[in-house]
């Protein structure tokens, strides 16, 4: 899961495809979450970030 706090999911996809994050480029499945919160989502949108992280944890438990 890629949380996008200061950029759009489309931008993240472009950067990954361009090789700017080789470890993410190797991932077989990525889900992008748009969390328009600025640099510190844990301070500006803590509830939304907690929900995103909880969902990611549930996804990992299911695999």
N, CA, C and O atoms as a Tinker XYZ file with bonds, in Angstrom:
   252  protein
     1  N      0.847000   -1.161000    0.000000    73     2
     2  CA     0.000000    0.000000    0.000000    64     1     3
     3  C      0.899000    1.232000    0.000000    63     2     4     5
     4  O      1.841000    1.333000    0.787000    81     3
     5  N      0.595000    2.152000   -0.884000    73     3     6
     6  CA     1.336000    3.403000   -0.980000    64     5     7
     7  C      0.398000    4.523000   -0.548000    63     6     8     9
     8  O     -0.602000    4.795000   -1.214000    81     7
     9  N      0.722000    5.166000    0.563000    73     7    10
    10  CA    -0.066000    6.300000    1.038000    64     9    11
    11  C      0.478000    7.546000    0.353000    63    10    12    13
    12  O      1.681000    7.809000    0.378000    81    11
    13  N     -0.417000    8.304000   -0.255000    73    11    14
    14  CA    -0.031000    9.492000   -1.026000    64    13    15
    15  C     -0.504000   10.745000   -0.298000    63    14    16    17
    16  O     -1.609000   11.223000   -0.556000    81    15
    17  N      0.320000   11.293000    0.619000    73    15    18
    18  CA    -0.125000   12.449000    1.390000    64    17    19
    19  C      0.113000   13.794000    0.714000    63    18    20    21
    20  O     -0.661000   14.727000    0.928000    81    19
    21  N      1.147000   13.918000   -0.084000    73    19    22
    22  CA     1.486000   15.204000   -0.703000    64    21    23
    23  C      1.499000   15.136000   -2.221000    63    22    24    25
    24  O      1.869000   16.102000   -2.888000    81    23
    25  N      1.105000   14.021000   -2.755000    73    23    26
    26  CA     1.121000   13.792000   -4.195000    64    25    27
    27  C     -0.040000   12.881000   -4.530000    63    26    28    29
    28  O     -0.593000   12.219000   -3.652000    81    27
    29  N     -0.408000   12.847000   -5.796000    73    27    30
    30  CA    -1.545000   12.018000   -6.199000    64    29    31
    31  C     -1.100000   10.584000   -6.451000    63    30    32    33
    32  O      0.079000   10.337000   -6.703000    81    31
    33  N     -2.021000    9.651000   -6.386000    73    31    34
    34  CA    -1.682000    8.281000   -6.753000    64    33    35
    35  C     -1.119000    8.187000   -8.175000    63    34    36    37
    36  O     -0.221000    7.385000   -8.430000    81    35
    37  N     -1.634000    8.991000   -9.091000    73    35    38
    38  CA    -1.120000    8.976000  -10.471000    64    37    39
    39  C      0.344000    9.391000  -10.510000    63    38    40    41
    40  O      1.137000    8.797000  -11.241000    81    39
    41  N      0.707000   10.400000   -9.736000    73    39    42
    42  CA     2.110000   10.816000   -9.680000    64    41    43
    43  C      2.983000    9.698000   -9.115000    63    42    44    45
    44  O      4.067000    9.431000   -9.633000    81    43
    45  N      2.514000    9.053000   -8.061000    73    43    46
    46  CA     3.284000    7.958000   -7.465000    64    45    47
    47  C      3.486000    6.835000   -8.472000    63    46    48    49
    48  O      4.583000    6.288000   -8.588000    81    47
    49  N      2.434000    6.493000   -9.196000    73    47    50
    50  CA     2.545000    5.449000  -10.217000    64    49    51
    51  C      3.579000    5.826000  -11.278000    63    50    52    53
    52  O      4.377000    4.987000  -11.695000    81    51
    53  N      3.564000    7.074000  -11.709000    73    51    54
    54  CA     4.529000    7.533000  -12.713000    64    53    55
    55  C      5.958000    7.429000  -12.187000    63    54    56    57
    56  O      6.844000    6.957000  -12.900000    81    55
    57  N      6.189000    7.858000  -10.963000    73    55    58
    58  CA     7.531000    7.814000  -10.382000    64    57    59
    59  C      8.037000    6.379000  -10.253000    63    58    60    61
    60  O      9.199000    6.082000  -10.529000    81    59
    61  N      7.138000    5.506000   -9.829000    73    59    62
    62  CA     7.532000    4.097000   -9.673000    64    61    63
    63  C      7.839000    3.494000  -11.037000    63    62    64    65
    64  O      8.840000    2.795000  -11.198000    81    63
    65  N      6.986000    3.760000  -12.016000    73    63    66
    66  CA     7.212000    3.239000  -13.366000    64    65    67
    67  C      8.510000    3.780000  -13.969000    63    66    68    69
    68  O      9.150000    3.105000  -14.775000    81    67
    69  N      8.895000    4.991000  -13.583000    73    67    70
    70  CA    10.126000    5.599000  -14.102000    64    69    71
    71  C     11.373000    5.106000  -13.371000    63    70    72    73
    72  O     12.490000    5.510000  -13.695000    81    71
    73  N     11.176000    4.236000  -12.388000    73    71    74
    74  CA    12.318000    3.660000  -11.694000    64    73    75
    75  C     12.788000    4.435000  -10.481000    63    74    76    77
    76  O     13.868000    4.157000   -9.958000    81    75
    77  N     12.013000    5.393000  -10.022000    73    75    78
    78  CA    12.428000    6.196000   -8.881000    64    77    79
    79  C     12.295000    5.466000   -7.558000    63    78    80    81
    80  O     12.798000    5.944000   -6.541000    81    79
    81  N     11.637000    4.337000   -7.546000    73    79    82
    82  CA    11.515000    3.511000   -6.347000    64    81    83
    83  C     11.591000    2.046000   -6.765000    63    82    84    85
    84  O     10.561000    1.387000   -6.908000    81    83
    85  N     12.811000    1.532000   -6.963000    73    83    86
    86  CA    12.964000    0.167000   -7.476000    64    85    87
    87  C     12.293000   -0.899000   -6.608000    63    86    88    89
    88  O     11.772000   -1.886000   -7.128000    81    87
    89  N     12.304000   -0.701000   -5.290000    73    87    90
    90  CA    11.683000   -1.703000   -4.423000    64    89    91
    91  C     10.176000   -1.766000   -4.635000    63    90    92    93
    92  O      9.592000   -2.848000   -4.565000    81    91
    93  N      9.539000   -0.637000   -4.892000    73    91    94
    94  CA     8.108000   -0.655000   -5.181000    64    93    95
    95  C      7.826000   -1.160000   -6.591000    63    94    96    97
    96  O      6.789000   -1.778000   -6.833000    81    95
    97  N      8.728000   -0.906000   -7.507000    73    95    98
    98  CA     8.554000   -1.393000   -8.882000    64    97    99
    99  C      8.536000   -2.920000   -8.920000    63    98   100   101
   100  O      7.920000   -3.511000   -9.807000    81    99
   101  N      9.200000   -3.553000   -7.974000    73    99   102
   102  CA     9.240000   -5.025000   -7.919000    64   101   103
   103  C      7.991000   -5.633000   -7.274000    63   102   104   105
   104  O      7.781000   -6.843000   -7.360000    81   103
   105  N      7.175000   -4.821000   -6.641000    73   103   106
   106  CA     5.977000   -5.332000   -5.973000    64   105   107
   107  C      4.989000   -5.869000   -7.011000    63   106   108   109
   108  O      4.822000   -5.292000   -8.086000    81   107
   109  N      4.351000   -6.962000   -6.677000    73   107   110
   110  CA     3.394000   -7.566000   -7.604000    64   109   111
   111  C      2.009000   -6.937000   -7.503000    63   110   112   113
   112  O      1.219000   -7.023000   -8.443000    81   111
   113  N      1.712000   -6.313000   -6.380000    73   111   114
   114  CA     0.419000   -5.634000   -6.220000    64   113   115
   115  C      0.613000   -4.415000   -5.338000    63   114   116   117
   116  O      1.140000   -4.513000   -4.230000    81   115
   117  N      0.189000   -3.282000   -5.832000    73   115   118
   118  CA     0.228000   -2.049000   -5.043000    64   117   119
   119  C     -1.148000   -1.416000   -5.047000    63   118   120   121
   120  O     -1.811000   -1.345000   -6.081000    81   119
   121  N     -1.561000   -0.964000   -3.902000    73   119   122
   122  CA    -2.786000   -0.190000   -3.784000    64   121   123
   123  C     -2.364000    1.217000   -3.384000    63   122   124   125
   124  O     -1.546000    1.393000   -2.481000    81   123
   125  N     -2.915000    2.200000   -4.046000    73   123   126
   126  CA    -2.577000    3.591000   -3.780000    64   125   127
   127  C     -3.720000    4.239000   -3.013000    63   126   128   129
   128  O     -4.886000    4.104000   -3.383000    81   127
   129  N     -3.373000    4.942000   -1.942000    73   127   130
   130  CA    -4.382000    5.606000   -1.123000    64   129   131
   131  C     -4.107000    7.108000   -1.136000    63   130   132   133
   132  O     -3.036000    7.555000   -0.725000    81   131
   133  N     -5.064000    7.866000   -1.602000    73   131   134
   134  CA    -4.941000    9.320000   -1.649000    64   133   135
   135  C     -5.358000    9.876000   -0.287000    63   134   136   137
   136  O     -6.526000    9.797000    0.095000    81   135
   137  N     -4.394000   10.436000    0.435000    73   135   138
   138  CA    -4.647000   11.013000    1.749000    64   137   139
   139  C     -4.088000   12.436000    1.732000    63   138   140   141
   140  O     -2.980000   12.688000    2.205000    81   139
   141  N     -4.871000   13.351000    1.183000    73   139   142
   142  CA    -4.432000   14.736000    1.008000    64   141   143
   143  C     -4.263000   15.384000    2.379000    63   142   144   145
   144  O     -5.192000   15.989000    2.913000    81   143
   145  N     -3.059000   15.245000    2.939000    73   143   146
   146  CA    -2.844000   15.678000    4.313000    64   145   147
   147  C     -1.597000   16.515000    4.503000    63   146   148   149
   148  O     -1.382000   17.053000    5.589000    81   147
   149  N     -0.782000   16.638000    3.498000    73   147   150
   150  CA     0.487000   17.320000    3.685000    64   149   151
   151  C      1.546000   16.356000    4.198000    63   150   152   153
   152  O      1.353000   15.141000    4.205000    81   151
   153  N      2.658000   16.917000    4.624000    73   151   154
   154  CA     3.823000   16.102000    4.969000    64   153   155
   155  C      3.624000   15.225000    6.198000    63   154   156   157
   156  O      4.238000   14.163000    6.293000    81   155
   157  N      2.800000   15.633000    7.123000    73   155   158
   158  CA     2.673000   14.901000    8.387000    64   157   159
   159  C      1.242000   14.404000    8.604000    63   158   160   161
   160  O      0.525000   14.971000    9.429000    81   159
   161  N      0.805000   13.364000    7.891000    73   159   162
   162  CA    -0.576000   12.895000    8.041000    64   161   163
   163  C     -0.890000   12.429000    9.456000    63   162   164   165
   164  O     -2.046000   12.461000    9.878000    81   163
   165  N      0.136000   11.993000   10.194000    73   163   166
   166  CA    -0.107000   11.541000   11.567000    64   165   167
   167  C     -0.495000   12.707000   12.471000    63   166   168   169
   168  O     -1.082000   12.496000   13.532000    81   167
   169  N     -0.174000   13.926000   12.066000    73   167   170
   170  CA    -0.548000   15.103000   12.848000    64   169   171
   171  C     -1.790000   15.783000   12.292000    63   170   172   173
   172  O     -2.619000   16.279000   13.054000    81   171
   173  N     -1.924000   15.812000   10.967000    73   171   174
   174  CA    -3.022000   16.564000   10.364000    64   173   175
   175  C     -4.273000   15.730000   10.106000    63   174   176   177
   176  O     -5.379000   16.269000   10.098000    81   175
   177  N     -4.117000   14.427000    9.895000    73   175   178
   178  CA    -5.269000   13.549000    9.617000    64   177   179
   179  C     -5.074000   12.202000   10.297000    63   178   180   181
   180  O     -5.084000   11.170000    9.626000    81   179
   181  N     -4.897000   12.190000   11.617000    73   179   182
   182  CA    -4.559000   10.945000   12.305000    64   181   183
   183  C     -5.617000    9.851000   12.195000    63   182   184   185
   184  O     -5.271000    8.675000   12.080000    81   183
   185  N     -6.882000   10.211000   12.228000    73   183   186
   186  CA    -7.931000    9.177000   12.143000    64   185   187
   187  C     -7.929000    8.492000   10.781000    63   186   188   189
   188  O     -8.018000    7.268000   10.687000    81   187
   189  N     -7.827000    9.299000    9.731000    73   187   190
   190  CA    -7.814000    8.734000    8.386000    64   189   191
   191  C     -6.580000    7.858000    8.183000    63   190   192   193
   192  O     -6.671000    6.777000    7.601000    81   191
   193  N     -5.428000    8.324000    8.662000    73   191   194
   194  CA    -4.210000    7.528000    8.542000    64   193   195
   195  C     -4.336000    6.226000    9.325000    63   194   196   197
   196  O     -3.908000    5.177000    8.843000    81   195
   197  N     -4.913000    6.273000   10.513000    73   195   198
   198  CA    -5.109000    5.059000   11.312000    64   197   199
   199  C     -5.986000    4.058000   10.571000    63   198   200   201
   200  O     -5.722000    2.856000   10.602000    81   199
   201  N     -7.034000    4.551000    9.902000    73   199   202
   202  CA    -7.901000    3.642000    9.138000    64   201   203
   203  C     -7.135000    2.987000    7.985000    63   202   204   205
   204  O     -7.284000    1.793000    7.724000    81   203
   205  N     -6.320000    3.783000    7.305000    73   203   206
   206  CA    -5.523000    3.256000    6.193000    64   205   207
   207  C     -4.543000    2.188000    6.700000    63   206   208   209
   208  O     -4.413000    1.124000    6.096000    81   207
   209  N     -3.866000    2.474000    7.795000    73   207   210
   210  CA    -2.901000    1.518000    8.345000    64   209   211
   211  C     -3.589000    0.256000    8.866000    63   210   212   213
   212  O     -3.063000   -0.847000    8.719000    81   211
   213  N     -4.762000    0.419000    9.473000    73   211   214
   214  CA    -5.504000   -0.757000    9.930000    64   213   215
   215  C     -5.911000   -1.638000    8.749000    63   214   216   217
   216  O     -5.833000   -2.864000    8.822000    81   215
   217  N     -6.341000   -1.004000    7.670000    73   215   218
   218  CA    -6.717000   -1.769000    6.469000    64   217   219
   219  C     -5.489000   -2.514000    5.919000    63   218   220   221
   220  O     -5.587000   -3.676000    5.524000    81   219
   221  N     -4.345000   -1.837000    5.898000    73   219   222
   222  CA    -3.120000   -2.480000    5.410000    64   221   223
   223  C     -2.770000   -3.674000    6.287000    63   222   224   225
   224  O     -2.359000   -4.721000    5.785000    81   223
   225  N     -2.932000   -3.518000    7.593000    73   223   226
   226  CA    -2.661000   -4.627000    8.504000    64   225   227
   227  C     -3.584000   -5.803000    8.265000    63   226   228   229
   228  O     -3.149000   -6.954000    8.306000    81   227
   229  N     -4.849000   -5.527000    8.018000    73   227   230
   230  CA    -5.808000   -6.593000    7.738000    64   229   231
   231  C     -5.474000   -7.298000    6.435000    63   230   232   233
   232  O     -5.619000   -8.516000    6.329000    81   231
   233  N     -5.027000   -6.534000    5.438000    73   231   234
   234  CA    -4.631000   -7.136000    4.160000    64   233   235
   235  C     -3.458000   -8.088000    4.365000    63   234   236   237
   236  O     -3.424000   -9.167000    3.773000    81   235
   237  N     -2.503000   -7.699000    5.196000    73   235   238
   238  CA    -1.322000   -8.543000    5.458000    64   237   239
   239  C     -1.692000   -9.786000    6.226000    63   238   240   241
   240  O     -1.093000  -10.839000    6.007000    81   239
   241  N     -2.667000   -9.701000    7.125000    73   239   242
   242  CA    -3.096000  -10.880000    7.876000    64   241   243
   243  C     -3.782000  -11.889000    6.976000    63   242   244   245
   244  O     -3.728000  -13.094000    7.221000    81   243
   245  N     -4.427000  -11.389000    5.931000    73   243   246
   246  CA    -5.148000  -12.266000    5.017000    64   245   247
   247  C     -4.262000  -13.007000    4.034000    63   246   248   249
   248  O     -4.720000  -13.931000    3.363000    81   247
   249  N     -2.985000  -12.611000    3.938000    73   247   250
   250  CA    -2.123000  -13.254000    2.954000    64   249   251
   251  C     -1.290000  -14.348000    3.553000    63   250   252
   252  O     -0.510000  -14.987000    2.846000    81   251
